Amino acid sequence: MSEQEYTPPTVWEPKESGGKFASINRPVAGPTHDKALSVGKHPFQLYSLATPNGVKASIMLEELLALGHEGAEYDAWLVDIGEGDQFGSGFVEANPNSKIPALMDHTTETPTRVFESGSILLYLAEKFGELLPGEHVARTETMNWLFWQMGSAPFLGGGFGHFYAYAPVKLEYPIDRYTMEAKRQLDVLNRHLADNQYMAGDDYTIADIAIWSWYGQLVLGRLYDAAEFLQVESYEHVMRWAKDIDARPAVQRGRMVNRTFGEPETQLHERHDASDFDTKTQDKIGQN
């Protein structure tokens, strides 16, 4: 790939782009193969991978269980996006956009599909009456920040993350462009969290789960190996908030679910029972 100036053709045609995930990128939707989704015994079936979007759903379910909602029990099935599992026919039925996570609610007369991570957070919050304020102003503030994350994170992931960490060549213009935006977003959060314990005020909400999964993990050094490059320690209020949320037991469990990378003790490829965290992480699989 050349760094020379590119003149787009009159009509674009797909070609091999190189870089991480290039093998699964394509300009069309729909399934590539027949594969039914597995279904376990619990009310909710989660199909996911422990990406920043994926952990939103598993953290939310673990938080609900920690609050005593037994009806939030779930099976979590691994969707290996590197192998194209998201293009199986069953997954496409659950999410026609072929992106993780996808959730099936089997408590309804006909199973209800829920896709897009923000939609999953909102669906579960409303179903169980948790982590979403009922009072109008507080609820609106929570939704403001939830949708801020949904609109902002593509610049962090598909923009900064892609060009800084995954693109086949390092190009100065896009890296500078998206670094500027990532730092602007961190400054937005830092200024807000200087006066607020959590994103919507004094209470932990789905907005915190959504934003922490991306920006909290970023400043904790877990995304793109970019903490030093972005000078994350300078965002002191974001760091305080990120560490506070990281210490929550439900968050620690949720980020292990469907995780296939990192230290073996942090990887729980599938989750079908609460005891799996103690007995079925990758460091214990060979010991049982």
VEXLUM-624882 format. One record per residue: residue number from 0; residue in one letter; x, z negated, y negated of N, C-alpha, C in turn. Coordinates in nm, 3 decimals. Layout:
! residues N
seq|type|n.xx|n.zz|n.yy|ca.xx|ca.zz|ca.yy|c.xx|c.zz|c.yy
NUM|a|X|Z|Y|X|Z|Y|X|Z|Y
...
! end
This chain:
! residues 288
seq|type|n.xx|n.zz|n.yy|ca.xx|ca.zz|ca.yy|c.xx|c.zz|c.yy
0|m|0.085|0.000|0.120|0.000|0.000|0.000|0.088|0.000|-0.124
1|s|0.059|0.087|-0.219|0.141|0.102|-0.338|0.088|0.015|-0.451
2|e|0.181|-0.032|-0.537|0.143|-0.105|-0.656|0.121|-0.012|-0.774
3|q|0.133|0.119|-0.752|0.112|0.213|-0.859|-0.035|0.216|-0.899
4|e|-0.061|0.265|-1.020|-0.198|0.272|-1.070|-0.284|0.356|-0.976
5|y|-0.404|0.308|-0.953|-0.495|0.371|-0.857|-0.606|0.443|-0.932
6|t|-0.629|0.567|-0.897|-0.740|0.642|-0.953|-0.849|0.654|-0.846
7|p|-0.965|0.591|-0.865|-1.069|0.597|-0.763|-1.116|0.740|-0.741
8|p|-1.143|0.777|-0.616|-1.197|0.910|-0.589|-1.341|0.920|-0.638
9|t|-1.394|1.040|-0.640|-1.533|1.060|-0.681|-1.628|0.987|-0.588
10|v|-1.601|0.992|-0.458|-1.681|0.923|-0.357|-1.586|0.838|-0.273
11|w|-1.616|0.710|-0.262|-1.531|0.619|-0.185|-1.550|0.641|-0.036
12|e|-1.440|0.638|0.039|-1.443|0.644|0.184|-1.365|0.525|0.239
13|p|-1.415|0.461|0.346|-1.344|0.345|0.401|-1.211|0.385|0.464
14|k|-1.115|0.291|0.457|-0.985|0.309|0.520|-0.930|0.173|0.553
15|e|-0.831|0.170|0.639|-0.768|0.044|0.677|-0.703|-0.020|0.555
16|s|-0.742|-0.145|0.528|-0.692|-0.211|0.407|-0.577|-0.304|0.433
17|g|-0.562|-0.348|0.558|-0.457|-0.444|0.589|-0.496|-0.583|0.543
18|g|-0.411|-0.680|0.569|-0.438|-0.817|0.528|-0.523|-0.891|0.628
19|k|-0.531|-1.022|0.610|-0.609|-1.106|0.700|-0.757|-1.069|0.691
20|f|-0.824|-1.068|0.803|-0.966|-1.037|0.817|-0.998|-0.888|0.804
21|a|-0.896|-0.803|0.786|-0.924|-0.660|0.769|-0.996|-0.603|0.890
22|s|-0.967|-0.655|1.008|-1.026|-0.599|1.130|-1.175|-0.621|1.141
23|i|-1.229|-0.716|1.066|-1.373|-0.743|1.076|-1.449|-0.700|0.951
24|n|-1.379|-0.648|0.851|-1.447|-0.600|0.731|-1.502|-0.461|0.756
25|r|-1.625|-0.438|0.715|-1.686|-0.307|0.734|-1.794|-0.287|0.629
26|p|-1.827|-0.163|0.594|-1.921|-0.137|0.484|-2.067|-0.129|0.526
27|v|-2.098|-0.169|0.649|-2.236|-0.165|0.697|-2.273|-0.300|0.756
28|a|-2.404|-0.326|0.766|-2.454|-0.450|0.824|-2.504|-0.424|0.966
29|g|-2.564|-0.527|1.026|-2.622|-0.511|1.158|-2.528|-0.553|1.269
30|p|-2.582|-0.568|1.391|-2.500|-0.613|1.504|-2.408|-0.504|1.558
31|t|-2.299|-0.547|1.616|-2.208|-0.455|1.684|-2.217|-0.469|1.836
32|h|-2.280|-0.578|1.884|-2.289|-0.600|2.028|-2.403|-0.697|2.056
33|d|-2.449|-0.695|2.179|-2.556|-0.785|2.222|-2.497|-0.918|2.267
34|k|-2.544|-1.025|2.206|-2.503|-1.159|2.246|-2.605|-1.258|2.195
35|a|-2.675|-1.322|2.288|-2.775|-1.421|2.250|-2.706|-1.549|2.203
36|l|-2.773|-1.622|2.116|-2.720|-1.749|2.070|-2.747|-1.858|2.174
37|s|-2.650|-1.945|2.194|-2.670|-2.061|2.280|-2.763|-2.159|2.211
38|v|-2.839|-2.233|2.291|-2.931|-2.333|2.237|-2.914|-2.462|2.316
39|g|-2.888|-2.571|2.246|-2.871|-2.700|2.310|-2.997|-2.784|2.305
40|k|-2.982|-2.914|2.319|-3.095|-3.004|2.338|-3.148|-3.064|2.208
41|h|-3.077|-3.050|2.099|-3.111|-3.123|1.978|-3.204|-3.044|1.886
42|p|-3.266|-3.112|1.789|-3.361|-3.045|1.699|-3.298|-2.930|1.619
43|f|-3.170|-2.947|1.581|-3.104|-2.846|1.500|-2.990|-2.782|1.577
44|q|-2.981|-2.652|1.561|-2.872|-2.575|1.622|-2.792|-2.510|1.510
45|l|-2.665|-2.549|1.503|-2.577|-2.499|1.399|-2.478|-2.401|1.460
46|y|-2.462|-2.287|1.395|-2.369|-2.183|1.439|-2.270|-2.162|1.326
47|s|-2.143|-2.200|1.350|-2.057|-2.214|1.232|-1.909|-2.210|1.269
48|l|-1.829|-2.225|1.168|-1.684|-2.238|1.175|-1.647|-2.327|1.056
49|a|-1.540|-2.404|1.070|-1.506|-2.504|0.968|-1.435|-2.444|0.847
50|t|-1.493|-2.341|0.790|-1.449|-2.288|0.661|-1.510|-2.376|0.551
51|p|-1.473|-2.355|0.424|-1.539|-2.432|0.319|-1.691|-2.419|0.320
52|n|-1.743|-2.301|0.347|-1.889|-2.289|0.356|-1.943|-2.356|0.482
53|g|-1.871|-2.341|0.592|-1.919|-2.397|0.718|-1.929|-2.547|0.717
54|v|-1.831|-2.615|0.657|-1.832|-2.761|0.663|-1.942|-2.821|0.577
55|k|-1.996|-2.746|0.484|-2.109|-2.800|0.407|-2.222|-2.844|0.500
56|a|-2.255|-2.758|0.596|-2.367|-2.786|0.685|-2.337|-2.903|0.778
57|s|-2.218|-2.905|0.837|-2.186|-3.013|0.931|-2.170|-3.147|0.858
58|i|-2.114|-3.146|0.738|-2.107|-3.270|0.661|-2.247|-3.320|0.628
59|m|-2.336|-3.230|0.587|-2.473|-3.271|0.554|-2.542|-3.334|0.675
60|l|-2.529|-3.272|0.790|-2.593|-3.327|0.910|-2.533|-3.463|0.946
61|e|-2.403|-3.477|0.935|-2.340|-3.606|0.964|-2.381|-3.712|0.862
62|e|-2.396|-3.674|0.736|-2.443|-3.771|0.636|-2.585|-3.817|0.667
63|l|-2.671|-3.725|0.709|-2.808|-3.762|0.743|-2.811|-3.856|0.863
64|l|-2.728|-3.829|0.963|-2.721|-3.918|1.078|-2.670|-4.055|1.038
65|a|-2.571|-4.059|0.947|-2.518|-4.186|0.899|-2.623|-4.267|0.823
66|l|-2.718|-4.196|0.763|-2.827|-4.263|0.691|-2.939|-4.308|0.784
67|g|-2.924|-4.281|0.913|-3.021|-4.328|1.012|-3.126|-4.229|1.054
68|h|-3.111|-4.103|1.017|-3.210|-4.001|1.052|-3.177|-3.941|1.189
69|e|-3.233|-4.000|1.292|-3.207|-3.951|1.428|-3.258|-3.808|1.446
70|g|-3.356|-3.769|1.369|-3.410|-3.634|1.377|-3.314|-3.527|1.328
71|a|-3.201|-3.569|1.272|-3.101|-3.472|1.226|-2.996|-3.441|1.332
72|e|-3.018|-3.490|1.455|-2.921|-3.461|1.561|-2.908|-3.310|1.582
73|y|-2.788|-3.269|1.616|-2.763|-3.125|1.621|-2.659|-3.088|1.725
74|d|-2.669|-2.966|1.770|-2.562|-2.902|1.847|-2.491|-2.806|1.753
75|a|-2.359|-2.805|1.758|-2.281|-2.713|1.676|-2.203|-2.618|1.766
76|w|-2.231|-2.491|1.751|-2.169|-2.387|1.832|-2.067|-2.310|1.750
77|l|-1.953|-2.284|1.809|-1.846|-2.216|1.739|-1.875|-2.067|1.725
78|v|-1.862|-2.017|1.603|-1.871|-1.874|1.574|-1.733|-1.830|1.526
79|d|-1.661|-1.759|1.611|-1.526|-1.716|1.579|-1.533|-1.587|1.498
80|i|-1.522|-1.599|1.366|-1.538|-1.481|1.281|-1.420|-1.386|1.296
81|g|-1.305|-1.436|1.339|-1.192|-1.349|1.362|-1.212|-1.256|1.479
82|e|-1.300|-1.298|1.573|-1.332|-1.215|1.689|-1.462|-1.137|1.671
83|g|-1.526|-1.153|1.556|-1.649|-1.078|1.529|-1.775|-1.137|1.589
84|d|-1.774|-1.268|1.623|-1.893|-1.331|1.681|-2.014|-1.320|1.588
85|q|-1.988|-1.314|1.457|-2.097|-1.310|1.360|-2.173|-1.179|1.363
86|f|-2.123|-1.081|1.438|-2.191|-0.953|1.450|-2.266|-0.939|1.582
87|g|-2.274|-1.048|1.659|-2.356|-1.047|1.778|-2.503|-1.041|1.742
88|s|-2.584|-0.983|1.829|-2.726|-0.960|1.797|-2.801|-1.089|1.768
89|g|-2.771|-1.195|1.844|-2.839|-1.321|1.820|-2.805|-1.381|1.686
90|f|-2.678|-1.374|1.648|-2.640|-1.429|1.519|-2.700|-1.348|1.405
91|v|-2.702|-1.217|1.419|-2.760|-1.134|1.314|-2.909|-1.164|1.297
92|e|-2.976|-1.199|1.407|-3.117|-1.240|1.395|-3.129|-1.369|1.315
93|a|-3.031|-1.460|1.332|-3.033|-1.586|1.258|-2.990|-1.567|1.114
94|n|-2.897|-1.475|1.091|-2.851|-1.445|0.955|-2.819|-1.297|0.945
95|p|-2.907|-1.218|0.886|-2.883|-1.074|0.875|-2.761|-1.039|0.790
96|n|-2.707|-1.138|0.718|-2.588|-1.116|0.637|-2.459|-1.138|0.716
97|s|-2.470|-1.183|0.840|-2.354|-1.201|0.929|-2.245|-1.290|0.869
98|k|-2.286|-1.398|0.805|-2.192|-1.495|0.751|-2.227|-1.633|0.803
99|i|-2.123|-1.712|0.831|-2.150|-1.851|0.870|-2.161|-1.937|0.745
100|p|-2.237|-2.050|0.755|-2.307|-2.101|0.872|-2.450|-2.048|0.879
101|a|-2.508|-2.061|0.999|-2.651|-2.036|1.017|-2.708|-2.155|1.093
102|l|-2.830|-2.191|1.061|-2.896|-2.308|1.121|-3.032|-2.266|1.173
103|m|-3.067|-2.314|1.292|-3.201|-2.296|1.346|-3.267|-2.432|1.360
104|d|-3.384|-2.446|1.299|-3.462|-2.569|1.306|-3.566|-2.553|1.415
105|h|-3.551|-2.626|1.526|-3.643|-2.615|1.640|-3.753|-2.719|1.634
106|t|-3.767|-2.789|1.520|-3.877|-2.884|1.507|-4.004|-2.817|1.458
107|t|-3.994|-2.694|1.413|-4.111|-2.621|1.363|-4.176|-2.545|1.478
108|e|-4.302|-2.508|1.461|-4.378|-2.444|1.569|-4.304|-2.320|1.621
109|t|-4.259|-2.239|1.531|-4.167|-2.131|1.564|-4.034|-2.167|1.500
110|p|-3.922|-2.160|1.573|-3.794|-2.199|1.513|-3.770|-2.131|1.379
111|t|-3.729|-2.210|1.282|-3.705|-2.161|1.146|-3.557|-2.133|1.127
112|r|-3.525|-2.012|1.084|-3.385|-1.981|1.055|-3.354|-2.018|0.911
113|v|-3.235|-2.071|0.890|-3.189|-2.107|0.756|-3.046|-2.054|0.743
114|f|-3.025|-1.965|0.648|-2.890|-1.913|0.628|-2.854|-1.920|0.480
115|e|-2.725|-1.908|0.454|-2.658|-1.936|0.327|-2.642|-2.088|0.314
116|s|-2.519|-2.130|0.292|-2.488|-2.273|0.296|-2.565|-2.355|0.193
117|g|-2.586|-2.300|0.074|-2.663|-2.372|-0.026|-2.807|-2.389|0.017
118|s|-2.864|-2.289|0.081|-3.001|-2.297|0.131|-3.011|-2.402|0.241
119|i|-2.910|-2.410|0.327|-2.909|-2.511|0.433|-2.907|-2.651|0.374
120|l|-2.822|-2.673|0.274|-2.816|-2.805|0.210|-2.951|-2.842|0.149
121|l|-3.011|-2.749|0.077|-3.139|-2.776|0.013|-3.249|-2.798|0.116
122|y|-3.250|-2.717|0.221|-3.351|-2.729|0.327|-3.346|-2.867|0.392
123|l|-3.227|-2.912|0.428|-3.213|-3.041|0.495|-3.242|-3.156|0.398
124|a|-3.200|-3.142|0.273|-3.227|-3.247|0.175|-3.376|-3.266|0.155
125|e|-3.449|-3.156|0.146|-3.595|-3.166|0.128|-3.665|-3.213|0.255
126|k|-3.616|-3.171|0.369|-3.681|-3.209|0.495|-3.670|-3.359|0.521
127|f|-3.555|-3.417|0.486|-3.532|-3.559|0.514|-3.542|-3.648|0.391
128|g|-3.559|-3.589|0.274|-3.573|-3.669|0.153|-3.448|-3.746|0.117
129|e|-3.332|-3.683|0.136|-3.206|-3.750|0.109|-3.112|-3.659|0.029
130|l|-3.024|-3.724|-0.049|-2.914|-3.658|-0.119|-2.961|-3.553|-0.219
131|l|-3.086|-3.564|-0.261|-3.142|-3.480|-0.366|-3.240|-3.565|-0.445
132|p|-3.210|-3.600|-0.570|-3.297|-3.690|-0.645|-3.437|-3.635|-0.659
133|g|-3.533|-3.725|-0.664|-3.671|-3.685|-0.685|-3.707|-3.676|-0.833
134|e|-3.639|-3.753|-0.916|-3.668|-3.753|-1.059|-3.625|-3.620|-1.119
135|h|-3.705|-3.568|-1.210|-3.692|-3.430|-1.258|-3.554|-3.399|-1.316
136|v|-3.508|-3.482|-1.409|-3.381|-3.452|-1.476|-3.265|-3.458|-1.378
137|a|-3.261|-3.562|-1.294|-3.151|-3.577|-1.199|-3.154|-3.467|-1.094
138|r|-3.275|-3.429|-1.051|-3.285|-3.319|-0.954|-3.235|-3.188|-1.016
139|t|-3.274|-3.163|-1.139|-3.231|-3.041|-1.206|-3.080|-3.037|-1.222
140|e|-3.020|-3.151|-1.258|-2.874|-3.156|-1.272|-2.806|-3.129|-1.138
141|t|-2.861|-3.183|-1.031|-2.806|-3.156|-0.899|-2.813|-3.008|-0.866
142|m|-2.927|-2.947|-0.895|-2.943|-2.804|-0.867|-2.852|-2.720|-0.957
143|n|-2.834|-2.764|-1.082|-2.740|-2.693|-1.171|-2.603|-2.679|-1.105
144|w|-2.553|-2.791|-1.054|-2.418|-2.791|-0.998|-2.412|-2.727|-0.861
145|l|-2.520|-2.737|-0.785|-2.523|-2.665|-0.657|-2.511|-2.516|-0.680
146|f|-2.588|-2.463|-0.775|-2.582|-2.320|-0.802|-2.455|-2.281|-0.876
147|w|-2.396|-2.375|-0.952|-2.264|-2.348|-1.010|-2.164|-2.318|-0.899
148|q|-2.168|-2.398|-0.794|-2.074|-2.374|-0.684|-2.101|-2.240|-0.617
149|m|-2.226|-2.207|-0.593|-2.258|-2.083|-0.524|-2.211|-1.962|-0.606
150|g|-2.219|-1.973|-0.738|-2.177|-1.862|-0.822|-2.028|-1.859|-0.849
151|s|-1.963|-1.976|-0.847|-1.822|-1.984|-0.886|-1.726|-1.963|-0.770
152|a|-1.759|-2.015|-0.652|-1.665|-2.013|-0.539|-1.619|-1.873|-0.497
153|p|-1.701|-1.768|-0.508|-1.648|-1.636|-0.473|-1.525|-1.597|-0.555
154|f|-1.515|-1.643|-0.679|-1.395|-1.616|-0.759|-1.275|-1.693|-0.704
155|l|-1.301|-1.813|-0.649|-1.194|-1.892|-0.590|-1.153|-1.836|-0.455
156|g|-1.250|-1.805|-0.368|-1.218|-1.759|-0.234|-1.188|-1.611|-0.226
157|g|-1.287|-1.529|-0.256|-1.269|-1.385|-0.248|-1.177|-1.330|-0.355
158|g|-1.161|-1.405|-0.464|-1.072|-1.363|-0.570|-0.934|-1.425|-0.554
159|f|-0.918|-1.549|-0.598|-0.787|-1.613|-0.593|-0.734|-1.624|-0.451
160|g|-0.813|-1.679|-0.359|-0.765|-1.700|-0.223|-0.721|-1.572|-0.156
161|h|-0.801|-1.467|-0.175|-0.766|-1.340|-0.110|-0.634|-1.284|-0.164
162|f|-0.624|-1.271|-0.295|-0.506|-1.205|-0.350|-0.381|-1.294|-0.343
163|y|-0.397|-1.426|-0.350|-0.282|-1.515|-0.343|-0.233|-1.536|-0.201
164|a|-0.328|-1.548|-0.106|-0.289|-1.587|0.030|-0.307|-1.480|0.136
165|y|-0.405|-1.389|0.122|-0.441|-1.303|0.233|-0.412|-1.154|0.213
166|a|-0.401|-1.109|0.092|-0.381|-0.965|0.068|-0.248|-0.920|0.130
167|p|-0.242|-0.795|0.176|-0.120|-0.748|0.243|0.001|-0.738|0.150
168|v|-0.022|-0.727|0.020|0.087|-0.730|-0.077|0.047|-0.819|-0.192
169|k|0.144|-0.881|-0.256|0.119|-0.968|-0.370|0.122|-0.882|-0.498
170|l|0.008|-0.879|-0.567|-0.004|-0.801|-0.691|-0.024|-0.896|-0.808
171|e|0.055|-0.878|-0.911|0.055|-0.972|-1.023|-0.079|-0.976|-1.096
172|y|-0.137|-0.858|-1.125|-0.259|-0.859|-1.206|-0.372|-0.938|-1.142
173|p|-0.414|-0.909|-1.017|-0.525|-0.986|-0.961|-0.491|-1.133|-0.940
174|i|-0.367|-1.165|-0.904|-0.331|-1.306|-0.888|-0.342|-1.379|-1.022
175|d|-0.290|-1.319|-1.127|-0.301|-1.382|-1.259|-0.447|-1.393|-1.303
176|r|-0.523|-1.288|-1.278|-0.665|-1.286|-1.320|-0.742|-1.398|-1.254
177|y|-0.728|-1.412|-1.123|-0.809|-1.511|-1.051|-0.749|-1.651|-1.058
178|t|-0.618|-1.662|-1.081|-0.560|-1.795|-1.106|-0.616|-1.851|-1.235
179|m|-0.624|-1.769|-1.337|-0.681|-1.813|-1.464|-0.824|-1.864|-1.445
180|e|-0.902|-1.791|-1.367|-1.040|-1.832|-1.344|-1.049|-1.959|-1.258
181|a|-0.965|-1.969|-1.155|-0.966|-2.090|-1.071|-0.930|-2.213|-1.154
182|k|-0.832|-2.200|-1.241|-0.793|-2.313|-1.324|-0.901|-2.345|-1.428
183|r|-0.966|-2.244|-1.479|-1.077|-2.270|-1.571|-1.187|-2.349|-1.501
184|q|-1.219|-2.310|-1.378|-1.322|-2.381|-1.303|-1.281|-2.526|-1.275
185|l|-1.154|-2.547|-1.241|-1.107|-2.684|-1.219|-1.116|-2.765|-1.347
186|d|-1.094|-2.702|-1.460|-1.106|-2.772|-1.588|-1.251|-2.806|-1.619
187|v|-1.343|-2.717|-1.583|-1.486|-2.747|-1.597|-1.519|-2.875|-1.519
188|l|-1.475|-2.879|-1.395|-1.503|-2.996|-1.311|-1.434|-3.121|-1.365
189|n|-1.310|-3.105|-1.408|-1.235|-3.221|-1.455|-1.299|-3.284|-1.579
190|r|-1.343|-3.201|-1.671|-1.408|-3.253|-1.792|-1.539|-3.323|-1.757
191|h|-1.614|-3.264|-1.664|-1.741|-3.325|-1.625|-1.720|-3.456|-1.552
192|l|-1.625|-3.460|-1.460|-1.604|-3.580|-1.379|-1.532|-3.690|-1.455
193|a|-1.481|-3.659|-1.573|-1.425|-3.765|-1.658|-1.533|-3.864|-1.699
194|d|-1.658|-3.818|-1.705|-1.769|-3.902|-1.750|-1.873|-3.928|-1.642
195|n|-1.847|-3.882|-1.521|-1.944|-3.897|-1.413|-1.873|-3.931|-1.283
196|q|-1.929|-4.027|-1.208|-1.869|-4.061|-1.080|-1.884|-3.946|-0.982
197|y|-2.005|-3.887|-0.981|-2.032|-3.773|-0.894|-2.084|-3.658|-0.981
198|m|-2.111|-3.546|-0.918|-2.147|-3.427|-0.994|-2.277|-3.443|-1.072
199|a|-2.373|-3.515|-1.017|-2.502|-3.532|-1.086|-2.516|-3.670|-1.147
200|g|-2.406|-3.742|-1.161|-2.414|-3.874|-1.222|-2.359|-3.982|-1.130
201|d|-2.437|-4.089|-1.112|-2.389|-4.204|-1.034|-2.412|-4.189|-0.885
202|d|-2.492|-4.092|-0.843|-2.530|-4.081|-0.702|-2.470|-3.958|-0.636
203|y|-2.425|-3.975|-0.515|-2.371|-3.869|-0.430|-2.486|-3.779|-0.385
204|t|-2.471|-3.647|-0.399|-2.579|-3.555|-0.369|-2.526|-3.431|-0.296
205|i|-2.618|-3.341|-0.266|-2.578|-3.215|-0.203|-2.487|-3.133|-0.294
206|a|-2.492|-3.156|-0.424|-2.400|-3.085|-0.514|-2.255|-3.126|-0.486
207|d|-2.234|-3.253|-0.456|-2.099|-3.300|-0.424|-2.051|-3.240|-0.292
208|i|-2.138|-3.233|-0.194|-2.100|-3.175|-0.065|-2.058|-3.030|-0.085
209|a|-2.139|-2.955|-0.159|-2.111|-2.813|-0.179|-1.980|-2.791|-0.253
210|i|-1.960|-2.865|-0.361|-1.842|-2.843|-0.445|-1.717|-2.899|-0.380
211|w|-1.728|-3.017|-0.317|-1.611|-3.074|-0.250|-1.558|-2.983|-0.140
212|s|-1.647|-2.918|-0.068|-1.604|-2.835|0.044|-1.508|-2.725|0.000
213|w|-1.523|-2.680|-0.122|-1.431|-2.581|-0.179|-1.325|-2.647|-0.267
214|y|-1.368|-2.707|-0.376|-1.274|-2.752|-0.479|-1.207|-2.885|-0.443
215|g|-1.279|-2.971|-0.374|-1.215|-3.094|-0.327|-1.105|-3.065|-0.227
216|q|-1.134|-2.977|-0.133|-1.033|-2.943|-0.034|-0.917|-2.865|-0.097
217|l|-0.947|-2.788|-0.201|-0.841|-2.717|-0.271|-0.742|-2.814|-0.333
218|v|-0.791|-2.913|-0.408|-0.698|-3.004|-0.475|-0.632|-3.100|-0.377
219|l|-0.691|-3.118|-0.259|-0.627|-3.200|-0.156|-0.526|-3.121|-0.074
220|g|-0.502|-2.997|-0.112|-0.398|-2.917|-0.051|-0.435|-2.850|0.079
221|r|-0.563|-2.828|0.102|-0.609|-2.773|0.229|-0.648|-2.626|0.223
222|l|-0.643|-2.567|0.106|-0.680|-2.426|0.094|-0.566|-2.346|0.034
223|y|-0.529|-2.240|0.100|-0.440|-2.135|0.048|-0.297|-2.180|0.022
224|d|-0.262|-2.304|0.059|-0.127|-2.356|0.032|-0.093|-2.336|-0.116
225|a|-0.191|-2.371|-0.201|-0.178|-2.336|-0.343|-0.181|-2.457|-0.436
226|a|-0.171|-2.579|-0.382|-0.185|-2.697|-0.466|-0.078|-2.703|-0.575
227|e|0.047|-2.678|-0.538|0.154|-2.682|-0.637|0.139|-2.568|-0.737
228|f|0.108|-2.450|-0.689|0.094|-2.334|-0.776|-0.012|-2.358|-0.883
229|l|-0.122|-2.423|-0.845|-0.232|-2.448|-0.938|-0.216|-2.579|-1.015
230|q|-0.112|-2.656|-0.985|-0.088|-2.785|-1.051|-0.210|-2.876|-1.040
231|v|-0.258|-2.892|-0.918|-0.385|-2.963|-0.899|-0.377|-3.110|-0.943
232|e|-0.259|-3.171|-0.936|-0.248|-3.311|-0.975|-0.283|-3.333|-1.121
233|s|-0.278|-3.227|-1.203|-0.309|-3.242|-1.345|-0.459|-3.262|-1.368
234|y|-0.541|-3.232|-1.267|-0.686|-3.249|-1.280|-0.722|-3.386|-1.222
235|e|-0.688|-3.491|-1.296|-0.692|-3.627|-1.242|-0.832|-3.672|-1.203
236|h|-0.932|-3.630|-1.275|-1.067|-3.674|-1.243|-1.121|-3.601|-1.121
237|v|-1.084|-3.476|-1.105|-1.120|-3.403|-0.982|-1.050|-3.467|-0.863
238|m|-0.924|-3.505|-0.878|-0.849|-3.568|-0.770|-0.915|-3.700|-0.729
239|r|-0.955|-3.780|-0.826|-1.021|-3.908|-0.795|-1.148|-3.884|-0.716
240|w|-1.230|-3.794|-0.764|-1.357|-3.760|-0.697|-1.332|-3.704|-0.558
241|a|-1.236|-3.613|-0.544|-1.207|-3.551|-0.414|-1.163|-3.656|-0.312
242|k|-1.079|-3.749|-0.353|-1.032|-3.853|-0.262|-1.144|-3.948|-0.223
243|d|-1.231|-3.980|-0.319|-1.345|-4.069|-0.289|-1.434|-4.007|-0.181
244|i|-1.464|-3.880|-0.195|-1.553|-3.813|-0.098|-1.480|-3.795|0.034
245|d|-1.352|-3.764|0.029|-1.274|-3.745|0.151|-1.272|-3.870|0.237
246|a|-1.288|-3.987|0.176|-1.284|-4.114|0.249|-1.415|-4.145|0.321
247|r|-1.520|-4.070|0.295|-1.649|-4.097|0.359|-1.641|-4.061|0.508
248|p|-1.680|-4.152|0.597|-1.672|-4.123|0.741|-1.750|-3.999|0.782
249|a|-1.866|-3.976|0.722|-1.944|-3.857|0.758|-1.873|-3.729|0.717
250|v|-1.802|-3.733|0.606|-1.726|-3.617|0.562|-1.610|-3.592|0.659
251|q|-1.543|-3.698|0.699|-1.433|-3.683|0.793|-1.480|-3.624|0.926
252|r|-1.597|-3.667|0.972|-1.651|-3.610|1.096|-1.694|-3.466|1.074
253|g|-1.765|-3.442|0.963|-1.820|-3.309|0.940|-1.715|-3.201|0.931
254|r|-1.601|-3.232|0.873|-1.498|-3.128|0.858|-1.423|-3.102|0.988
255|m|-1.444|-3.185|1.090|-1.385|-3.161|1.222|-1.468|-3.063|1.306
256|v|-1.596|-3.052|1.275|-1.689|-2.976|1.358|-1.659|-2.826|1.347
257|n|-1.650|-2.761|1.463|-1.622|-2.616|1.471|-1.488|-2.581|1.407
258|r|-1.397|-2.675|1.408|-1.264|-2.653|1.351|-1.169|-2.604|1.461
259|t|-1.098|-2.496|1.435|-1.009|-2.435|1.534|-0.865|-2.427|1.484
260|f|-0.834|-2.501|1.380|-0.701|-2.495|1.319|-0.663|-2.635|1.274
261|g|-0.537|-2.655|1.241|-0.491|-2.786|1.200|-0.447|-2.869|1.319
262|e|-0.425|-2.997|1.296|-0.382|-3.086|1.402|-0.488|-3.097|1.511
263|p|-0.446|-3.103|1.640|-0.544|-3.105|1.750|-0.648|-3.216|1.738
264|e|-0.609|-3.332|1.686|-0.704|-3.443|1.676|-0.810|-3.419|1.570
265|t|-0.793|-3.317|1.486|-0.894|-3.285|1.384|-0.986|-3.172|1.429
266|q|-0.967|-3.121|1.549|-1.043|-3.005|1.595|-1.148|-3.046|1.700
267|l|-1.275|-3.029|1.664|-1.384|-3.044|1.759|-1.454|-2.908|1.765
268|h|-1.418|-2.828|1.862|-1.464|-2.689|1.864|-1.616|-2.678|1.872
269|e|-1.678|-2.763|1.954|-1.824|-2.770|1.960|-1.865|-2.917|1.954
270|r|-1.982|-2.940|1.900|-2.032|-3.077|1.888|-2.172|-3.081|1.947
271|h|-2.191|-3.162|2.052|-2.321|-3.175|2.116|-2.368|-3.319|2.127
272|d|-2.280|-3.413|2.091|-2.315|-3.554|2.094|-2.220|-3.628|2.001
273|a|-2.269|-3.740|1.945|-2.184|-3.816|1.854|-2.056|-3.863|1.921
274|s|-2.061|-3.886|2.052|-1.943|-3.932|2.123|-1.834|-3.826|2.135
275|d|-1.870|-3.700|2.107|-1.771|-3.593|2.119|-1.652|-3.612|2.025
276|f|-1.674|-3.680|1.912|-1.563|-3.703|1.819|-1.456|-3.791|1.882
277|d|-1.497|-3.875|1.978|-1.402|-3.966|2.043|-1.344|-3.908|2.171
278|t|-1.412|-3.812|2.231|-1.372|-3.769|2.365|-1.339|-3.621|2.378
279|k|-1.379|-3.537|2.282|-1.366|-3.393|2.303|-1.291|-3.319|2.194
280|t|-1.215|-3.390|2.112|-1.125|-3.320|2.021|-1.013|-3.257|2.102
281|q|-0.945|-3.160|2.042|-0.849|-3.080|2.119|-0.732|-3.162|2.173
282|d|-0.698|-3.274|2.110|-0.590|-3.356|2.162|-0.631|-3.434|2.287
283|k|-0.765|-3.443|2.311|-0.814|-3.520|2.425|-0.866|-3.433|2.538
284|i|-0.889|-3.305|2.512|-0.948|-3.217|2.613|-0.868|-3.221|2.743
285|g|-0.738|-3.217|2.734|-0.654|-3.215|2.854|-0.635|-3.351|2.917
286|q|-0.689|-3.457|2.854|-0.670|-3.592|2.906|-0.790|-3.641|2.986
287|n|-0.903|-3.566|2.978|-1.026|-3.615|3.044|-1.041|-3.554|3.184
! end
